[in-house]
């Protein structure tokens, strides 16, 4: 897949976001970027703990069992309304994933769960010139490869978000390096010259 095709997939992904549906529940290890207007003590980034639950200062633990990532903001607004008067709540789920291999800035990234995969890759600077995006894959510890091949390319083209793809904290997005197609032929050419060189040497010895 060349750069032009990759860019086209990113455009299609961006266009598909508005029509995308589905998604999963809040997961242990998800990070929540929470902003409560007028309340600095509740404005911070929190990590979802076992339960799953969100522990907030001065309020305690709020169970997030069965809460979908897409519904989190509305859910927290209702919960915080039990303690605050007419709270204005903004909440975004962040998933911490590794983006590895042939990207400009490989590493760990906490990205919004409602971000499409193409945009997540751009957070890491996008694929390098040596990237083989056709072999892009997503791995999970113990489970191995969970997305690859045509299925993954369709997910990108359909504008599926990390949430809709079921990504969890700790998942790895791997962009392999493109092999050098000429390297094999160079090696074969070298090997082909060895018998000729040996034959020439034996003639000299004689």
N, C-alpha and C positions, 0 to 999 in steps of 0.2 A: 504494500500500500504506500503510495507516494504522498508527498506533503499536500498536494492539491486535494486528494481524496480525503486525507485526514482533516483538512480545514472544512471540507464539505460536511463531514460527519459532525464536526463541532457546531456548524450552523444549524444542521438538522436537529441536533440535540437541544440547542437553545430554543428552537422553535417549538419543540415538543413539550417543553416544561409546562406550559399553561394547560395542556390537555392530559398531563400525566395524572394517574390516580393510583391509589393503593398506598403501600408503605407498611412499616412495622412498628412494633411497640418500642418504647424507651428501654434501652439496655443498660445493664450495669457497666460502668466505665464510660458511658456517654458523658460529654461535658455540656453543661447548660449555661449559655450566656444569658443572664437574667438582668433585666433593668426594670426597676420599679420607680417611676417618676416621683421625686420628692423624698425618697427613702434610700439614702446611701448605704445603709447597713444590709439591704437586700439586693443591692446592685453589685454584681460580681460574676465570676465564672465558677460554677460549682460542678463537682464530679458526682455522678449518680452512684450511690452506694448500694450494697446488697439489699435486696428487697423486691424490686428496686425501689429506692427511696431517695428523696432530696432533703438534706439536712440544712435548715436555714437558721441563722442566728436569731435568738429571741423568740423563735416560733417552734423550732424542733423539726422532727422528721415528717415529711409529707410523702405518703405512699404514692408511687407511680405505677403500681401493678396494673397492667392492662391498659395503660394510657398510650395512645399512639403518638409517635413523634409529631405528626402533623397537627394533632389536637392539643399539644402541650401548652401553648400560650393561653388558649381559652380555658384549659383546665386549671392552670395556676392562677389565672385571674379570678376564677370562682373560689378557689381555695383561700387565696390571700384576702378576698373580700370578707372572710370570716374574722379576720384580725384587723383589717384596715378599711377605712371608709373610701369607697369608690376608687380603688387602686387602678392606676394605668400601668399595665404590665406588658413588657416586651420580652419574649423568650425565644431563643434559637438553640436547637440541638446541634452540637458539634461532635463529629466522629473523628477520633484520632487514628489515622491510618499511616502506613509507611508507603511512600512513593519511591521506588527503587529502580536502579538500572539506568537506562539511557534517557534521562531527563536532565535538564540544565542544573537543577538544584535538588538532588535526591535527599531524602530525610523524612522526618516525622512531621505530619501536618494535621492540625485540628481543623477540619473543614465542615461547613454546614451540611447537615444530613439531607437537606433539600437541594443540594448542588448536584448538577449532572457530572458524570465522570470526566467528560472532556474538560470542563472547567476546573475540576479538581487537579487534573494533570497540569493545567496552565498555572496553577498555584505553585507548582514545582518548576516553572519556567518552560514547560512544554517539552516535547521530544527533541532529542539532539538529531543531528544529521545522520548519525549512525544507528538511530533507533529502528527497530523492526516492529512497527506498530501493528503489523498484521499478526504478530505472535504475542501481543499484549495479553496478560493474564492476571487474575486476582487469586491470591492464595490465602489460606487460613491455617493457623497452627493445628496440627492433628488431622484436619479435614483435607489438607492438600489444596489442589487447584479447585476453585469453586466457580470460576467464570473463565472462559477462553473461547477462541475460535469464532465461528459464525454467530453463535448465541450471544457472545459478548459484543460483537460488532452491531448486531441488531438492537441490543439494549442501548448502545451509544446512539445509534441512528434514531431510535424511538424517544430519545430524551429522558431515559430513566434516571432517576436520582439515586444517590448512594443509599438512601432509605428504601426506595422501591427495589433495589437490587439486594437488599438484606444485608448490607455491609455492617460489620460490627467493629468495635474498637480493637485495634491490633491487626486487622486485615492488612495484607500487603498487595499493593498494585505494582506489578513488575513489568517494566518495559525492556525486553531483551535487546541485545546488540545485534545488528545485522551482520551476518557473516560476509567475509570478503569473497565474492564469487570468482575472483581471479586467482585467489591464493591456491586453490586446488590445481588449476591448470599450470601455475608456476612450478608447483612441486612436481607434477607429472613431467613437465618439460625438463626439469633438473634430473629426475630419475631416468628419463629417456636418454640423456647424454652420458650416463655412467657407463653403459656397455661399450659405447663408442670410444670413450676415453680409455677404458680398460684395454680394449682391442688395440688402440694406438700405442699404448704403453708396452704391450706384449710384443708388438712389431719392432719397437725400438730396442727392446731387450735382446731380441733375436739378432 
